[in-house]
Amino acid sequence: MNSTPPFWADMTLDERALAVRAAAHHLIAAREPAVRRIGYVLLQAVLDGEPKRLPADLGLIPRGGIHSIGQARALEWRDRELRRLARSAAYDGLSMTEVARSMITSFATYERRNWPRDREAGRLPGTDPDRLWASFLLNETRLPRTLWRVRELLTPERPFGSEGARGI
């Protein structure tokens, strides 16, 4: 166990708040627009007294039930890989609903029939979608089992059913 006191142990709450405010102003004065935006978000968190919102406000984790940057990264990777897979020739010409339904069925079938054998052998399948499903299972990343949620992941920037999988 680390017995070193935190760097702020000898500072009052007001001194800590002023230090964070000064750091935010320093970031706001930066040349890079992204750094300036982070400074504004940090300053707003200090002024509002809502530091728990900071990771979500900085875009490091989504709002909602995600509690760690690692978990947010895993879900972002999953969603990106699902969109990549949906653009593949295997789903060409299918509607978003058909793509989502096919993915759900394929994942469930792989998990039940082939995953135990592949896990035991310590190997990943060579082709998608089974390769991707094995990667999900190795990383303890789940594919949602509801049609509407998979469709939502495949089309995060568009309303449901606006076009087929080729438009992703």
Secondary structure, 3 states (H helix, E strand, C coil): CCCCCCCCCCCCHHHHHHHHHHHHHHHHCCCCHHHHHHHHHHHHHHHHCCHHHHHHHCCCCCCCCCCCHHHHHHHHHHHHHHHHHHCCHHHCCCCHHHHHHHHHHHHHHHHHHHHHHHHHHCCCCCCCCHHHHHHHHHCCCCCCCCHHHHHHHHCCCCCCCCCCHHHC
